[in-house]
Amino acid sequence: MNESSIKIMNRSFNILDKRRASLLQDEATVKLKERVKKIRENSVSHLHPLLEKAQETLEDNGIEVILAKDAEEAREAIYQLVKKEKIVAKSKSNTAGEIQLTEYLETKDIEVLETDLGDRIVQFDNSQPTHPIGPACHLDMIKIADIVSDEFQREVKAEPRAILDVIKKDITGKLPQCKVGITGANSVAAEDGSLLMVHNEGNISLLTMLDLHIVLVGIDKLVPTLEDAVSVVKLETIYATGKNVPAYMNVVSSPSKTADIEQILLKDMYGAKRVVLIFLDNGRMKALQEKEKCLWCIGCGACIVNCPVYTTIGPDFGYLRHLGGRGIVMSYFIDNDEACFDSGLYKCTLCGLCTIECPMEIPVNDMLEDLRRESVKKGIYPEEHVQIKNNLKKRKSPFKPET
């Protein structure tokens, strides 16, 4: 990521910081934060029974459930559902980014229509998203206009409405070709068998109306009730966007149905004929055993906004769509020790700002310190550290002698 993109990203982060400043101090937000913290702690500590309950209630509601132990299983399950399609529509999903779903489907000659404006811009630019909610915040208006102009081979003015209109026309023009919509879910209510999705653009509403609605979600998104789910996503919205509530909250509890004719249940009215939920483990059960608190995350991205490392080097500090220090912790469980090292294990300053900014107060720096300790035992650490260690042993100083 170049210096110009870093500056633009940080300018976006500063705007977000100012927008949410008063909200974070509001008494209602403070109480909501306390409530959600208890919900997430309780949910993660009871993840096994919640997963069993969710599978039961979701299937009772008519939603098909697939359990995927890793990225490969999740990708294969989705491919089997969409392999006859030439194009599928997709909303913003950090879990889909985690398993590199778009890239995988494209290798199978299936076009993926990103319907989120930011994700569509990043897709055109072939760059990395820089915030879980605002993936294109590293691009300014002039750059975005250039990207869109190149994509459509015509001049697009560097003006928000002009850019939006061009991309919107492209997406809405292709949507009628799509029979499959792929989304994530912000929270899953186990006892109700309901999936909660939040968005501002309205695109998820459109995708839930396609013939097949595929939902990919990490098992860590489980909570007991729909009321709990709403509390979680409301806090996520406040921290992620500086707004009290999102424009839309979609609750999906079954495929489309009606009982308006003599209370006879009929499926396939206006919305999806099938809803298929793929629960992704991908290291989360392992994390539950070793670093349970890293699963408290609600996905707001607050941890990276003031991170001195992330605001200096961007998404090179993180793992796929898991950005910043918490992403590095997740890389250890999703992938392996080497991936954790390559994601920036030794780049963190251990300052703890991520924990201070996090509404769940996840102690990321403590986790990274533990992982560093383990990596040293396995002989995985920067080469420079060997020289420093030798200098300390020989000269009682970390510095090289003057030559």
C-alpha positions, -999 to 999 in steps of 0.1 A, spaced: 0 0 0 15 33 -10 19 64 11 -9 83 -7 -34 55 0 -23 54 36 -30 92 39 -64 88 23 -73 59 46 -63 78 77 -83 108 66 -113 85 63 -106 71 98 -104 107 112 -138 115 97 -152 83 113 -136 91 147 -152 126 147 -186 112 136 -189 87 164 -171 107 192 -202 119 210 -221 87 205 -195 67 223 -198 89 253 -236 87 254 -251 69 284 -272 47 262 -242 35 242 -223 28 274 -251 6 287 -255 -11 253 -217 -18 253 -220 -35 288 -250 -56 276 -233 -67 244 -201 -76 262 -220 -99 284 -239 -114 254 -207 -121 235 -189 -135 266 -218 -158 273 -223 -168 237 -187 -177 231 -184 -197 263 -215 -217 253 -206 -220 216 -210 -258 214 -246 -259 227 -256 -228 207 -244 -244 175 -264 -275 182 -295 -255 190 -291 -233 160 -288 -262 136 -320 -277 151 -341 -245 149 -328 -233 115 -336 -267 100 -371 -267 117 -376 -233 100 -368 -247 66 -332 -234 63 -307 -259 51 -276 -260 73 -241 -271 62 -212 -273 87 -178 -266 71 -147 -274 91 -124 -252 70 -122 -229 40 -119 -257 15 -151 -274 27 -169 -241 26 -158 -232 -9 -166 -267 -22 -201 -266 -6 -208 -233 -22 -195 -244 -56 -217 -275 -56 -247 -251 -51 -237 -227 -79 -217 -247 -104 -243 -244 -131 -244 -206 -128 -225 -182 -150 -229 -153 -126 -238 -150 -89 -245 -118 -68 -227 -112 -36 -229 -87 -7 -200 -76 15 -188 -105 36 -156 -106 55 -161 -143 61 -163 -148 23 -131 -128 21 -115 -151 47 -120 -181 25 -112 -161 -7 -146 -171 -22 -147 -146 -50 -113 -156 -63 -122 -193 -60 -154 -190 -80 -137 -169 -107 -112 -198 -112 -143 -219 -119 -154 -194 -146 -183 -181 -124 -186 -143 -124 -191 -128 -90 -211 -95 -90 -201 -76 -59 -232 -55 -50 -217 -34 -22 -204 -1 -37 -171 -2 -18 -164 -39 -26 -173 -33 -63 -148 -5 -65 -121 -26 -48 -130 -54 -72 -124 -31 -102 -92 -19 -86 -79 -53 -77 -68 -39 -43 -71 -50 -7 -101 -38 14 -89 -15 43 -118 -15 67 -144 -42 74 -173 -18 68 -156 7 44 -135 -15 21 -126 14 -3 -116 40 23 -80 41 10 -92 55 -23 -100 91 -29 -127 104 -53 -103 112 -81 -87 77 -80 -121 60 -78 -133 80 -108 -102 69 -127 -108 33 -117 -144 34 -129 -135 52 -161 -110 25 -169 -135 -2 -161 -162 11 -184 -139 28 -210 -155 62 -207 -149 93 -187 -167 93 -153 -166 126 -134 -149 127 -100 -182 134 -83 -200 111 -59 -233 109 -76 -218 104 -110 -196 75 -97 -225 59 -78 -249 61 -108 -224 44 -132 -218 15 -108 -254 12 -97 -265 10 -134 -239 -18 -140 -250 -38 -109 -288 -34 -114 -283 -43 -151 -266 -76 -142 -288 -86 -112 -316 -100 -134 -290 -126 -147 -284 -138 -112 -304 -166 -96 -281 -169 -66 -274 -144 -38 -245 -149 -14 -244 -129 18 -229 -131 52 -247 -125 85 -238 -102 113 -254 -123 140 -273 -156 142 -300 -162 169 -298 -198 179 -330 -201 198 -351 -184 171 -333 -199 141 -329 -164 126 -302 -147 106 -296 -110 111 -279 -89 84 -273 -51 85 -266 -28 56 -271 7 44 -273 3 6 -303 -21 3 -283 -46 -17 -288 -75 7 -326 -70 5 -323 -76 -32 -301 -107 -28 -325 -123 -3 -351 -122 -31 -332 -144 -55 -341 -180 -60 -312 -193 -39 -299 -174 -9 -266 -187 4 -255 -174 38 -219 -179 49 -212 -171 85 -185 -180 112 -198 -200 141 -185 -173 164 -215 -151 153 -239 -171 173 -260 -156 201 -289 -170 220 -319 -148 209 -329 -124 182 -330 -96 208 -294 -104 216 -286 -103 179 -301 -68 175 -282 -55 204 -249 -68 189 -255 -53 155 -266 -20 169 -234 -16 188 -214 -27 158 -231 0 137 -223 27 163 -186 18 164 -183 11 127 -201 40 112 -209 65 139 -247 61 134 -272 48 159 -288 23 135 -282 11 100 -306 18 72 -316 -18 70 -318 -48 93 -328 -80 74 -340 -109 95 -342 -142 76 -358 -171 94 -369 -193 64 -374 -194 27 -403 -173 12 -437 -186 22 -474 -177 27 -504 -191 44 -530 -166 32 -552 -192 15 -571 -211 43 -539 -212 63 -524 -237 39 -486 -232 39 -472 -225 5 -435 -219 -3 -419 -197 -29 -439 -165 -29 -417 -135 -37 -384 -143 -20 -359 -172 -20 -370 -207 -28 -341 -220 -8 -320 -206 20 -287 -225 27 -266 -215 57 -230 -225 58 -215 -224 93 -178 -220 91 -154 -233 117 -120 -227 101 -100 -226 133 -126 -211 155 -131 -242 177 -94 -243 182 -94 -206 191 -122 -213 216 -99 -237 234 -68 -215 234 -78 -179 230 -115 -177 237 -116 -139 240 -105 -133 203 -140 -147 194 -158 -119 212 -152 -96 182 -184 -79 167 -166 -69 135 -168 -31 139 -132 -24 129 -127 1 158 -94 -16 167 -76 -5 135 -87 31 133 -61 43 158 -36 14 156 -2 30 150 9 0 129 -22 -3 108 -24 34 101 12 33 89 12 2 67 -24 -7 62 -38 -42 55 -3 -57 53 -8 -58 90 -35 -85 92 -47 -116 75 -70 -116 45 -102 -97 57 -92 -100 93 -74 -67 97 -49 -56 124 -37 -74 154 -68 -94 160 -65 -106 124 -30 -119 131 -43 -138 161 -70 -154 139 -44 -163 113 -27 -186 138 -59 -206 142 -71 -204 106 -38 -212 90 -5 -219 108 25 -204 126 41 -192 94 10 -174 83 8 -157 117 44 -146 113 39 -133 78 8 -114 88 27 -92 111 32 -110 144 64 -90 152 52 -57 137 28 -50 166 41 -24 191 20 -41 219 7 -6 228 -28 -19 237 -47 9 218 -67 -18 200 -80 -30 234 -88 5 245 -108 12 213 -125 -22 212 -161 -22 226 -154 -58 237 -120 -49 252 -103 -79 236 -68 -81 249 -51 -85 215 -17 -73 226 -16 -100 254 -25 -127 228 1 -115 204 27 -116 231 18 -152 239 20 -161 202 54 -145 199 66 -166 229 54 -197 212 69 -187 178 103 -182 194 101 -217 209 95 -230 174 123 -210 159 101 -186 140 112 -150 145 128 -122 126 165 -127 116 174 -94 131 164 -107 165 192 -133 163 218 -106 159 203 -86 188 203 -117 210 240 -123 201 249 -87 208 232 -88 242 251 -120 251 285 -108 239 284 -71 247 254 -66 270 240 -42 244 215 -48 216 235 -26 192 261 -36 167 297 -24 176 309 6 155 332 -4 126 
